[in-house]
Amino acid sequence: MRPARTRVLRARRATAPPPGGPRRARALLAGAVAALVLLAGCGPGRPDGSGSPGGTGQDDLRYGAPPAPGPGVTLQPDVVIVGGGGRSIRSVSADGLTWRIDGRAGRAGELTPGKVMFLTGRAVGRVLDVGHDGRDLLVTVGPVDITEVIRDGTFDRKGIALDEPVIYPAGEPFWAEDEPAPPSRAGRAGPAVRVPLRAGGDQPPPQRGGGGVTTRSHGYSVYSSCCTDGVGVHFGYDDGGVRLAGTTTLTFRRPDATFHLAIGGGTVTRAELEISGGFGIKVEFEAGIQDGQNHRKAFPVGVDLSFPIGQVIGIPLSFTVSQTLAVRTAFGAKLGTIKGSGEFSLAGSLGFGYAGGRFGPRVSTNVQRRASLLNSLTGVPVGVMGLVIEHGVRFTVGISAFLFTAGVYFELTTAYGSTLGSALGAPYAQCRGVGLGVHAVFGIGYRILEPVVKVINKFLSLLTPVTGRPIPPISTEHGISTRSTVYRNSEVIPNSPICGRPPV
């Protein structure tokens, strides 16, 4: 009994008020609270970067989680991990090039052209220019390959559920326009302050829980959606006497992903990416012309559909789905319409493996027609009506955001070509033709559409960097990759050389 009584007495002493009564207790409590507040100000997440990088949940959601490299990973020597994570970011321009960050953040002063800024999983890039605006730094970055960030490390994860993404809209980036406005300058007076500010403002905040978002690019209104029945875009265009509307989708059911990436000495030694879920492709469109001009447009859709993976040996990785759209019209008269739809099963899984310097595709192809695009073609073609729609979907496990996302990727591009002959009794009167081409690119690194890179490099050439040296142009792609044709076929009614076959 005595040991129990002793424990009770000790408990009473521990919970009893200190000498001096309640007033003394309140004074001690106030002192403890003040000490905690002081410690909080000196702890993780300070703008000066002392302690761990830190960041709130909202900061991590909007700008990405901070890096905290573990013992199993080595970064390249020119990588600068800036302290504070998302708390050090004030904003990012819609084009993704300029990051406004707290100049007092840890190691921010080390950011100079040529270095690699690593602030969060989305704020990663090669520094092209650094300007000052008060206490903030405006850091202009370009794309960077994942091997230019990671020197050594092995990363893998299985069963990544692709159900409810975080949707990141770019806003109104200059690369979404045919003729971007020249960059403007702002900042405090002085030769060291020449700050490039981008047209289009800052990127809007992300939204959670899936669904979709509408953006504009090259005159097109594009609604991106994911992931109930697949990932796709609904697009509309109405300008210059040409009207287009349609939806193209890569369909799937409850997909999940597995990846592996091994880097040694800055070289990829092994990589794998596989996405399962049963894939199909689907398109529907309606187009018309009335005294208009044909056009060719190809652009990235300004939306990232991201599934954060979290820290993998201290590197914040995400599984990101991005899309591109290309439309080519070939209307042979100033008046006419064309309409069609089709659906096909495609594959049980998509992916590839890389080892020993060689790629190997892992695509379980099962192409079957569910709804005939050829039989659906209708319209009132005064002349030959030709239309090609290309929908690209890229799956990437890696770092950075929008155009600059780098890592292990698999890109699937589906091209739908349709031709409807003239209804005026010419030899083409009864011609109907469709083409379907499915092409894959898989690799490790990054790829950017060539027309977009030209626009970005033209834009960068207009800037006057603080260093006085011209900003080097960025590359269309970096890393290793290979291409493969998954499926290609065309059908024409009647099967006559005079009808031709749509290009895909």
Buried (B, 14 or more C-beta within 10 A) or exposed (E): EEEEEEEEEEEEEEEEEEEEEEEEBEEEEEEEEEEEEEEEEEEBBBBBBBBBBBBEEEBBBBBBBBBBBEEEBBBBEBBBBBBBBBBBBBBBBBBBBBBBBBBBBBBBEEBBBEBBBBBBBBBBBBBBBBBBBEEBBBBBBBBBBBBBBBBBBBBBBEEBEBEBBBBBBBBBBBBBBEEBEEBEEEBEEEEEBBBBBBBBEBBBEBBEEBBBBEBEBBBBBBBBBBBEBBBBBBBBBEEEBBBBBBBBBBBBEEBBBBBBBBBBEBEBBBBBBBBBBBBBBBBBBBBBBEEBEBBEBBBBBBBBBBBBBEBBBBBBBBBBBBBBBBBBBBBBEEBBBBBBBBBBBBBEBBBBBBBEEEBBBBBEBEBEBEEBBBBBBEBEBBBBBBBBBBBBBBBBBBBBBBBBBBBBBBBBBBBBBBBBBBBEEEEBEEBBBBBBBBBBBBBBBBBBBEBBBEBBBEBBEEBEBBEEEEBEBBBBBBBBBBEBEBBEBBBBBEEEEEBBBBBB
